[in-house]
């Protein structure tokens, strides 16, 4: 069966949506990455995608600039290759003649240095919100919840009021890969959330709403919903006001959550579950915490030689 790449791509994206139940954001990303192959090679036949074409595409990607850099980061280049490997595996399932996915190797990348905040920096960050005003009370609740829960910012902005049980201080969230996981809230975070909700005068569904910008007529209430970009700007602004020189984002608070757990004795598997990582290797980026503990573990548990 001979098939043009554009036709196969459409079928593949529909497969992700219908059969795999992948998130719309994931599907949009895969569409973006794979469309770049068409940008480079034209609408080739699927069977014409061979190792030589991929080698030239990788070279093209490596030189492809963005609005902030002259080159695509190696990790971003790998996202394109991961999408292509997934597409080729789908081709194999559909008996469409194509290159085998295992012929594509990802580029080696340097392990990212994890940025996290220590307790003193966290206190300074939280103190930058003006809790005498409703927007500041909202921002304090957001910061406390991010650090208390390890939520991704995309998960946090999707929360509605009725998703959270502040009495039990726990709820479920659907994260990457449409996987559900439990989220637990600290007493401090629950208190700030309750304070914020008590001051709210509106009856819209979103847990966190915006107080500036135009308000479109929308009975769902989603026009009020705070965006991930707004939260990123707020976190960055509070970090600058706190005099924190490192780059701070909502994900920094997720890293700080994991680091805090590990520093206080949590095991890596438990942290993996709390973060919603499907692979333990992803959680192992926190070796900055686990490595220093290895010496103490060795000293405490390794069999001691009894002197005669």
Buried (B, 14 or more C-beta within 10 A) or exposed (E): EEBBBBEBBEEBBEBBBEEBEBBEEBBEBBBEBBBBBBEBBEEBBBBBBEEEBBEEBBEBBEEBEEEEEEEBEBEBBBBBBBBBBBBBBBBEEBEBEBBEBEEBEEEEEEEEEBBBBEEEBBEBBBEBBEBEEBBBBBBBBBBBBBBBBBBBBBBBBBBBBEEBEBEEBBBEBEBBEEEEBEBBBBEEBBBBBBBBBEEBEEEBBBBBBBEEEEEEEEEEBEBBBBEBEBBBEBBBBBBEEBEBEEEBBBBBBBBBBBBBBBBEEBEBEEBBEBBBBEEEEEBEBBBEBBEEEEEEEEEEEEEEEEEE
